Amino acid sequence: MKHLHISVCVLAGGRSSRMGQDKARLRLGKRTLLGQVRATAKALGLPVRIIRHDLVPPCGPLGGVFTALKSSRADAELFLACDMPFVSAALLARLVSKFRGNEMPLFVAGAQGPGFPFLLPRTSLELVEQQLERKQFSLQALAKFLHARLLRPTAKQRRDLLNINTLCDLKEAQHHWKYLPD
């Protein structure tokens, strides 16, 4: 059985329009949001890279997904969003473990459906490109088009999926951050 090479891509190229400033640079505790997500990703022992500039005009996270897959040398990419600082290494390890079972696209099922984090084989590039051409930019539409499997987070892991889009979200995250164990 061949060894599957997986790398991690943190998408940090969004416009942050609801926040009004670059979310990746916002601080939560001792790190920026991006720094926190990167530290968690590095705990997996996989190569980590940051995608800040998409190869296609702004089209949401799908532009970053396309850019990452197009430039990847790995067999698969684990996608993280820079605005999800609570994502845990345990959830990511579970996702990687389940993916290694059959190497089909795998998304975490959030409250709004499939979303971050998710794992795609590099062979998904052509289908991602088709979604861009159709102007279907949502991750939910991509998951459906790819016939992706879903990983349902445990009750505790659902907290990992909190993302920060507004100043109100940031204040809530800062409140929760105070009560996390060191």
BELDANOR-V401207 format. One line per field, one symbol per residue. phi: phi as a letter, one per 40 degrees, with the letter a starting at -180 (. if undefined). psi: psi as a letter, one per 30 degrees, with the letter a starting at -180 (. if undefined). burial: + if it has 24 or more other C-alpha atoms within 12 Angstrom, else -. A space follows every 50 residues. Layout:
phi: ???
psi: ???
burial: ???
This chain:
phi: .ccccbbbbbcbbccfcccgaccdcccbgcbcdcccccccccccgbcbbb bbbccbddagcccccddcccbcbccabccbbccbccdbcccccccccccc cafcdbbccccchcaccabbcdccdcccccccccgbccccccdcccfccb bcccdcccccccbbbbcccccccccccdbccc
psi: kkkjjklkkjkhglfhefegljeffkkjbflleeeeeeeeefffglkklk jfklfllkhafeeeeeeeeegkflflkjklkfgiffkleeeeeeeeeeef egglkklkjaegakalllkklfffeeeeeeeeefhjfkeeeeeeefhklk kjlleefeffgkljfleeeeeeeeeeefgkk.
burial: -----+++++++++-------+++++++---+++++++++++-+-+++++ ++-+-+--++++++++++++-+-++++++++++++++++-++++++--++ --++++++++--++++++++++-++-+++-++----+++++++-++-+++ +++---++-++++++----+--++--+-----
